Amino acid sequence: MTETTDAVTARTATAGRRAAPGPPNRPARRAAPRRLLPRITPWLFLLVPLALLVTFTYVPVANMVYYSFTDWDGVSPDRNFTGVDNYTQIFTRPELFRVFFVSFYYLAASVFQIAVALYFATVLSFDLRFRNLFKGILFFPYLINGVAIGFVFLYFFQDGGTLDSVLGWFGAGTDHAWLGDPASANTSLAGVSVWRFTGLNFVLFLGAIQSIPGELYEAAQLDGASRWQQFRHIIAPSIKPVVSLSIILAISGSLSVFEIPYIMTGGATGTSTFVIQTVKLAFQFNKTGLASAAAVVLLLIILLITWIQRRLVPDEKVDLV
């Protein structure tokens, strides 16, 4: 009995030594790079876009913030640190901050622009004759270069130009200088921006509306819902995120208007916007530091308005099915 127990104990010890884990073999080590490759592959594809983004976006923004604390003129190598003096000038000199009031013309025009785009997107989303033709007509102005639009409407609004000729056909001839006083000039320029950018909002709304399942319209028609009821209970809730995006674009766009007023009036007759003023400070008066501070202020205002808008109208998951 003793010998049998000793033999069993010896065999158990021998089996334990054989089952003891040894050092990892080489194939296991070679498998580690294979598991690492799928993790770094997405970053390899993102390497070039991220490099371009940092080089042409974040680095210039960082330089702009640095220049805003200096008195650099944009040419000389001397850059004296002035602290917050540039920002103090922007908020204490009325002529620098007053140009923001011009943006209210473009903001009001943006509200009208969104309403018109939403109306046409809703109408043309239904089965209508020549709807593809109307889609092209509405989107075509957005494809035209902004400089070309400025020159075209410069002749349109000049004395004895196209607008006066058309009004004369209806017996409403006028010798009013459309670009001669601040009120009519800013109203005319805002109208040009509506004509140009309505197509962009129209395409955004139309794409959102066409993504709504057709079964919802069929069910609404079976229940006797009118077009207005379909818009109110189906279309409007579905395109709420797109409307929110359009509002953000409208606000930021109204604060940073540049092309049309710069080409048509050059900022004269009270049509100078904040961006036009910033460009003049940098390239006409050689105050790059002050212009950089103005650009930083504009960026912060847009970010603040966007943050407030996102807090008031947060993203909501739309599920109508």
C-alpha positions as CSV (number, residue, x, y, z in Angstrom):
1,M,0.0,0.0,0.0
2,T,2.9,2.4,0.8
3,E,4.6,1.6,-2.5
4,T,1.4,2.3,-4.4
5,T,1.0,5.6,-2.7
6,D,4.5,6.6,-3.5
7,A,4.1,5.7,-7.1
8,V,1.0,7.7,-7.4
9,T,2.7,10.7,-5.8
10,A,5.6,10.5,-8.2
11,R,3.4,10.3,-11.3
12,T,1.4,13.3,-10.1
13,A,4.5,15.4,-9.6
14,T,5.8,14.3,-13.0
15,A,2.5,15.3,-14.7
16,G,2.6,18.7,-12.8
17,R,6.1,19.4,-14.1
18,R,5.0,18.5,-17.7
19,A,1.8,20.7,-17.4
20,A,3.7,23.7,-16.0
21,P,3.5,26.6,-18.5
22,G,6.7,27.4,-20.2
23,P,8.0,30.6,-21.8
24,P,5.9,32.0,-24.7
25,N,6.8,30.6,-28.0
26,R,7.8,32.7,-31.0
27,P,4.5,32.4,-33.0
28,A,2.7,34.1,-30.1
29,R,5.2,37.0,-30.2
30,R,4.7,37.4,-34.0
31,A,1.0,37.6,-33.6
32,A,1.2,40.9,-31.6
33,P,2.0,43.1,-34.6
34,R,-0.9,41.5,-36.5
35,R,-3.3,42.6,-33.7
36,L,-1.8,46.1,-33.6
37,L,-2.1,46.7,-37.3
38,P,-5.9,47.0,-37.4
39,R,-5.8,49.5,-34.6
40,I,-3.4,51.9,-36.3
41,T,-4.7,51.5,-39.8
42,P,-7.5,54.2,-39.4
43,W,-4.9,56.7,-38.1
44,L,-2.7,56.0,-41.1
45,F,-5.5,57.1,-43.4
46,L,-6.2,60.2,-41.2
47,L,-2.6,61.2,-41.0
48,V,-2.5,63.3,-44.2
49,P,-5.9,65.0,-43.6
50,L,-5.0,65.8,-40.0
51,A,-1.7,67.2,-41.1
52,L,-3.4,69.5,-43.6
53,L,-6.0,70.5,-41.1
54,V,-3.4,71.5,-38.5
55,T,-1.2,73.2,-41.0
56,F,-3.9,75.4,-42.7
57,T,-6.4,75.8,-39.9
58,Y,-5.2,75.5,-36.4
59,V,-1.7,76.9,-36.9
60,P,-3.0,80.1,-38.6
61,V,-5.6,80.5,-35.9
62,A,-2.9,80.2,-33.2
63,N,-0.8,82.8,-35.1
64,M,-3.8,85.1,-35.3
65,V,-4.4,84.9,-31.6
66,Y,-0.7,85.7,-31.0
67,Y,-0.8,88.7,-33.4
68,S,-3.8,90.1,-31.6
69,F,-1.7,90.8,-28.6
70,T,0.9,92.7,-30.6
71,D,1.2,95.9,-32.6
72,W,2.5,94.1,-35.7
73,D,1.9,96.0,-39.0
74,G,2.1,92.9,-41.2
75,V,5.4,93.7,-42.8
76,S,8.2,94.5,-40.3
77,P,9.8,91.8,-38.2
78,D,9.2,93.7,-35.0
79,R,6.2,92.6,-33.0
80,N,5.8,94.4,-29.7
81,F,3.6,92.9,-27.1
82,T,0.7,95.2,-26.2
83,G,-1.4,93.0,-24.0
84,V,-5.2,93.5,-24.4
85,D,-4.8,97.0,-25.9
86,N,-6.2,95.9,-29.2
87,Y,-9.3,94.3,-27.6
88,T,-9.8,97.4,-25.6
89,Q,-9.8,99.6,-28.7
90,I,-12.4,97.3,-30.4
91,F,-14.9,97.6,-27.5
92,T,-14.2,101.3,-26.7
93,R,-14.0,102.9,-30.1
94,P,-17.6,103.1,-31.5
95,E,-16.6,103.2,-35.1
96,L,-15.0,99.8,-34.8
97,F,-17.9,98.0,-33.1
98,R,-20.7,100.0,-34.8
99,V,-20.4,98.0,-38.0
100,F,-22.0,95.0,-36.3
101,F,-25.4,96.8,-36.6
102,V,-25.1,96.3,-40.4
103,S,-25.4,92.5,-39.8
104,F,-29.0,93.0,-38.7
105,Y,-30.0,93.6,-42.3
106,Y,-28.4,90.3,-43.4
107,L,-29.9,88.5,-40.4
108,A,-33.4,89.7,-41.3
109,A,-32.7,88.7,-44.9
110,S,-31.6,85.2,-43.6
111,V,-34.9,84.7,-41.9
112,F,-36.8,85.5,-45.1
113,Q,-34.3,83.3,-47.0
114,I,-34.9,80.3,-44.8
115,A,-38.7,80.7,-45.0
116,V,-38.6,80.9,-48.8
117,A,-36.3,77.9,-49.1
118,L,-38.5,75.9,-46.8
119,Y,-41.6,76.8,-48.7
120,F,-40.2,75.8,-52.1
121,A,-38.5,72.6,-50.7
122,T,-41.9,71.5,-49.3
123,V,-43.8,72.3,-52.5
124,L,-41.3,70.7,-54.8
125,S,-41.0,67.6,-52.7
126,F,-44.5,66.5,-53.8
127,D,-45.4,65.4,-57.3
128,L,-45.4,68.5,-59.4
129,R,-44.9,69.2,-63.1
130,F,-41.5,70.7,-64.1
131,R,-40.3,70.4,-60.5
132,N,-36.8,69.4,-61.7
133,L,-36.7,72.6,-63.7
134,F,-37.7,74.7,-60.7
135,K,-35.1,72.9,-58.6
136,G,-32.4,73.9,-61.1
137,I,-33.6,77.5,-61.2
138,L,-33.5,77.8,-57.5
139,F,-30.1,76.3,-57.0
140,F,-28.4,77.9,-60.0
141,P,-27.6,81.3,-58.3
142,Y,-25.6,79.5,-55.6
143,L,-23.3,78.1,-58.3
144,I,-22.3,81.5,-59.6
145,N,-19.1,83.2,-58.4
146,G,-19.7,85.9,-55.8
147,V,-17.6,88.4,-57.6
148,A,-19.6,88.0,-60.8
149,I,-22.9,88.4,-58.8
150,G,-21.5,91.6,-57.3
151,F,-20.8,93.1,-60.7
152,V,-24.1,92.0,-62.2
153,F,-26.2,93.5,-59.4
154,L,-24.0,96.6,-59.3
155,Y,-25.4,97.4,-62.8
156,F,-28.8,96.2,-61.7
157,F,-29.1,98.8,-58.9
158,Q,-27.3,101.7,-60.5
159,D,-29.1,104.9,-61.6
160,G,-31.0,104.1,-64.8
161,G,-30.0,100.5,-64.6
162,T,-32.1,97.3,-64.9
163,L,-34.2,97.8,-61.8
164,D,-35.2,101.4,-62.8
165,S,-36.0,100.2,-66.3
166,V,-38.2,97.4,-65.1
167,L,-40.0,99.8,-62.7
168,G,-40.5,102.2,-65.5
169,W,-42.4,99.6,-67.5
170,F,-45.0,99.5,-64.8
171,G,-45.2,103.3,-64.5
172,A,-43.2,103.3,-61.2
173,G,-40.2,105.1,-62.5
174,T,-37.9,106.5,-59.8
175,D,-34.6,108.4,-59.7
176,H,-33.8,107.0,-56.3
177,A,-30.2,106.0,-55.8
178,W,-30.5,102.4,-54.5
179,L,-26.9,102.3,-53.2
180,G,-26.8,106.0,-52.3
181,D,-27.9,105.9,-48.6
182,P,-27.3,103.4,-45.9
183,A,-30.8,102.1,-45.5
184,S,-31.6,101.3,-49.1
185,A,-28.0,100.2,-49.8
186,N,-28.0,97.6,-47.0
187,T,-31.5,96.5,-47.9
188,S,-30.4,96.0,-51.6
189,L,-27.3,94.1,-50.6
190,A,-29.2,91.9,-48.2
191,G,-31.7,91.2,-51.0
192,V,-28.8,90.1,-53.3
193,S,-27.6,87.7,-50.5
194,V,-31.1,86.2,-50.3
195,W,-31.1,85.6,-54.1
196,R,-27.7,83.9,-54.0
197,F,-28.0,81.7,-50.9
198,T,-31.6,80.6,-51.0
199,G,-30.5,77.7,-53.2
200,L,-28.2,76.3,-50.5
201,N,-31.0,76.2,-47.9
202,F,-33.4,74.8,-50.5
203,V,-31.1,71.9,-51.2
204,L,-30.6,71.1,-47.5
205,F,-34.3,71.2,-46.8
206,L,-35.2,69.2,-49.9
207,G,-32.7,66.4,-49.1
208,A,-34.1,66.2,-45.5
209,I,-37.7,66.1,-46.7
210,Q,-37.0,63.4,-49.4
211,S,-35.3,61.2,-46.7
212,I,-38.7,60.9,-44.9
213,P,-40.3,57.4,-45.6
214,G,-43.1,57.6,-48.1
215,E,-45.3,55.3,-46.1
216,L,-45.9,58.2,-43.7
217,Y,-47.4,60.3,-46.5
218,E,-49.5,57.4,-47.6
219,A,-50.8,56.8,-44.1
220,A,-51.5,60.5,-43.7
221,Q,-53.4,60.7,-47.0
222,L,-55.5,57.7,-46.0
223,D,-56.4,59.5,-42.8
224,G,-57.5,62.6,-44.8
225,A,-54.6,64.8,-43.7
226,S,-54.1,68.0,-45.8
227,R,-50.8,69.3,-47.1
228,W,-50.5,71.7,-44.2
229,Q,-51.2,68.9,-41.7
230,Q,-48.6,66.7,-43.4
231,F,-46.1,69.6,-43.2
232,R,-46.9,70.3,-39.5
233,H,-46.9,66.7,-38.2
234,I,-44.5,64.9,-40.6
235,I,-42.1,67.3,-42.4
236,A,-41.5,69.9,-39.7
237,P,-40.5,67.4,-36.9
238,S,-38.3,65.4,-39.3
239,I,-36.2,68.3,-40.6
240,K,-35.7,70.0,-37.3
241,P,-32.0,69.2,-37.1
242,V,-31.5,70.7,-40.6
243,V,-33.4,73.8,-39.7
244,S,-31.2,74.2,-36.7
245,L,-28.1,73.9,-38.9
246,S,-29.5,76.5,-41.3
247,I,-30.1,78.9,-38.4
248,I,-26.5,78.5,-37.3
249,L,-25.2,79.1,-40.8
250,A,-27.5,82.1,-41.2
251,I,-26.3,83.8,-38.0
252,S,-22.6,83.1,-38.7
253,G,-23.0,84.2,-42.3
254,S,-24.8,87.4,-41.4
255,L,-21.9,88.3,-39.1
256,S,-19.2,87.5,-41.6
257,V,-20.6,89.0,-44.8
258,F,-17.8,90.1,-47.2
259,E,-18.0,89.4,-50.9
260,I,-21.2,91.2,-52.1
261,P,-20.8,94.5,-50.2
262,Y,-17.1,94.7,-50.8
263,I,-17.5,94.3,-54.6
264,M,-20.6,96.5,-54.9
265,T,-19.9,99.4,-52.6
266,G,-16.5,98.7,-51.0
267,G,-18.0,99.4,-47.6
268,A,-19.1,103.0,-48.6
269,T,-22.4,104.6,-47.7
270,G,-22.7,102.8,-44.4
271,T,-22.4,99.3,-45.8
272,S,-19.1,98.3,-44.3
273,T,-19.3,95.0,-42.4
274,F,-17.1,93.7,-39.7
275,V,-15.1,91.6,-42.1
276,I,-14.6,94.5,-44.5
277,Q,-13.4,96.7,-41.7
278,T,-11.0,94.0,-40.5
279,V,-9.6,93.6,-44.1
280,K,-9.1,97.4,-44.3
281,L,-7.4,97.5,-40.9
282,A,-4.9,94.9,-42.0
283,F,-4.2,95.8,-45.6
284,Q,-5.0,99.5,-45.9
285,F,-4.0,100.9,-42.5
286,N,-1.3,98.2,-41.8
287,K,-2.7,97.4,-38.3
288,T,-2.5,93.6,-38.5
289,G,-2.5,93.3,-34.7
290,L,-5.7,95.2,-34.4
291,A,-7.3,93.3,-37.3
292,S,-6.3,90.0,-35.7
293,A,-8.0,91.0,-32.5
294,A,-11.1,91.9,-34.5
295,A,-11.1,88.5,-36.2
296,V,-10.7,86.8,-32.8
297,V,-13.7,88.8,-31.4
298,L,-15.8,87.7,-34.4
299,L,-14.8,84.1,-34.0
300,L,-15.7,84.2,-30.3
301,I,-19.0,85.8,-31.0
302,I,-20.0,83.2,-33.6
303,L,-18.9,80.4,-31.2
304,L,-20.9,81.9,-28.4
305,I,-24.1,82.3,-30.5
306,T,-23.7,78.8,-31.8
307,W,-23.3,77.4,-28.2
308,I,-26.4,79.3,-27.0
309,Q,-28.4,78.1,-30.0
310,R,-27.4,74.5,-29.4
311,R,-28.3,74.8,-25.7
312,L,-31.7,76.3,-26.5
313,V,-32.4,73.8,-29.3
314,P,-30.5,70.6,-28.5
315,D,-30.2,67.8,-30.9
316,E,-33.1,65.3,-30.7
317,K,-33.4,61.9,-32.3
318,V,-36.2,62.1,-34.8
319,D,-38.1,58.8,-35.1
320,L,-41.5,59.0,-36.8
321,V,-41.8,55.4,-37.8
